[in-house]
């Protein structure tokens, strides 16, 4: 977490420098382009690239929390998985035929 604070201090300092560079421009268009092209664009790329490990850690922590919050499989689910074959496919005619046999 401490490295993130230092990264933001560097980012703020860089924006300050580019703002001063833009202030010295003679034209407003040149000032805006200087600030955007020397300041905002490279800084946003820098923060995105160096923030990737932290984003990955947060995503992994969220996934771990979601997996821990999920209730364990019940015994009934295990019994059904043992009794129903893996290649169980829906067969409407067979289901209707079985239903007809039970009613008769």
Legacy VTK file of the C-alpha trace (Angstrom):
# vtk DataFile Version 3.0
C-alpha trace
ASCII
DATASET POLYDATA
POINTS 104 float
0.000 0.000 0.000
2.904 2.335 0.698
4.187 2.099 -2.880
0.803 3.321 -4.112
1.101 6.508 -2.068
4.525 7.224 -3.538
3.165 6.543 -7.008
0.417 9.117 -6.518
2.897 11.701 -5.228
4.928 11.212 -8.406
1.768 11.506 -10.510
0.723 14.755 -8.816
4.224 16.178 -9.238
4.237 15.267 -12.922
0.875 16.954 -13.462
2.201 20.045 -11.692
5.251 20.164 -13.978
3.165 19.752 -17.132
0.689 22.372 -15.910
3.579 24.839 -15.545
4.830 23.861 -18.997
1.371 24.505 -20.402
1.198 27.866 -18.629
4.316 29.065 -20.457
2.840 28.355 -23.902
1.915 31.397 -25.965
-1.220 29.876 -27.472
-4.165 28.333 -25.590
-4.348 25.438 -28.064
-0.661 24.700 -27.554
-1.148 24.882 -23.787
-4.013 22.373 -23.867
-2.118 20.032 -26.175
1.006 20.289 -24.017
-0.930 19.441 -20.877
-2.826 16.563 -22.493
0.014 15.061 -24.544
2.818 15.531 -21.993
0.755 15.196 -18.841
-2.545 13.371 -18.912
-1.970 10.777 -21.630
1.396 9.420 -20.410
0.313 9.655 -16.780
-2.879 7.681 -17.372
-0.858 4.987 -19.169
1.683 4.947 -16.335
-0.977 4.615 -13.625
-2.838 1.933 -15.560
0.294 -0.158 -16.158
1.647 0.137 -12.633
-1.792 -0.396 -11.104
-2.271 -3.751 -12.849
-0.770 -5.915 -10.070
-3.026 -4.274 -7.479
-6.089 -4.784 -9.688
-5.185 -8.458 -10.094
-4.817 -8.863 -6.324
-8.217 -7.246 -5.730
-9.881 -9.478 -8.350
-8.296 -12.596 -6.832
-9.398 -11.552 -3.337
-12.948 -10.967 -4.598
-13.000 -14.405 -6.248
-11.667 -16.063 -3.071
-14.335 -14.302 -1.010
-17.043 -15.429 -3.440
-15.792 -19.026 -3.312
-15.643 -18.981 0.490
-19.182 -17.578 0.708
-20.619 -20.355 -1.465
-22.250 -23.093 0.635
-20.660 -26.533 0.410
-22.268 -29.154 -1.814
-24.877 -31.116 0.030
-24.897 -34.878 0.399
-28.015 -35.020 -1.779
-26.123 -33.491 -4.701
-23.423 -36.144 -4.363
-26.024 -38.949 -4.310
-27.744 -37.592 -7.415
-24.392 -37.289 -9.196
-23.667 -40.938 -8.395
-27.065 -42.213 -9.527
-27.538 -40.165 -12.704
-25.081 -41.090 -15.445
-22.974 -38.335 -16.970
-24.467 -38.922 -20.420
-28.049 -38.448 -19.214
-29.889 -36.790 -22.078
-33.438 -35.586 -22.320
-35.690 -38.015 -24.189
-39.236 -36.690 -24.349
-40.742 -39.856 -25.843
-39.186 -42.065 -23.174
-40.284 -39.670 -20.436
-43.874 -39.667 -21.721
-43.838 -43.445 -22.099
-42.573 -43.856 -18.510
-45.239 -41.460 -17.272
-47.935 -43.406 -19.149
-46.797 -46.692 -17.601
-47.147 -45.286 -14.103
-50.713 -44.033 -14.691
-51.961 -47.314 -16.073
LINES 1 105
104 0 1 2 3 4 5 6 7 8 9 10 11 12 13 14 15 16 17 18 19 20 21 22 23 24 25 26 27 28 29 30 31 32 33 34 35 36 37 38 39 40 41 42 43 44 45 46 47 48 49 50 51 52 53 54 55 56 57 58 59 60 61 62 63 64 65 66 67 68 69 70 71 72 73 74 75 76 77 78 79 80 81 82 83 84 85 86 87 88 89 90 91 92 93 94 95 96 97 98 99 100 101 102 103
